[in-house]
Amino acid sequence: MNTDPSALPVALPEGIDPEQFVLATYLAQYPAKIDIHRLAPAMAIEQSTGTWVPVPGETAEMRARHIAKVVGIYEAPDHEWKMPETAERTYILQIAFPVENIGHQIPMLLTAVIGNAQGAVLRGQPHGSIPVDKRHAVGREAC
């Protein structure tokens, strides 16, 4: 399958144009068994294009234009030498949402940034809530 990289739900921070994206920062706590590197892109897709599965009529160009992108996953605290034997792990997630999806509408901003993130599910397993720590615009005024 030949997928356009711009249609993927991940990006490097320097690849995000601050005039075209709103950056949301989440503080998230999940059971240690959860693969955050699979969950975060799934959240970005759900919060932007609205589905984890292909939809008839959705094109790669449409997805590239409207998909949110994970630009950062950081464990807090950062365990440099050894992973602790804990039931839960805490992360700081950064997801960039296209301004085109939001416009100048506060309700759309709240829907995009909070939306279904409060009940994120992967493979039918509830993962707890994601309290929104801060929502900030990078390099631009808030809508």
NORLINWO-V608080 format. One line per field, one symbol per residue. phi: phi as a letter, one per 40 degrees, with the letter a starting at -180 (. if undefined). A space follows every 50 residues. Layout:
BEGIN
phi = ???
END
This chain:
BEGIN
phi = .cbcdccccbacdccbcccbbbcbbbbbbbddcccccccdcccccccbcg acbdbdgcbccccdcbccbcbabbcbccccbacccbcbbbbbbbbcbcdd cbgbbddccccccbfcccbdbbfgccbgbbcccabbccgaccc
END
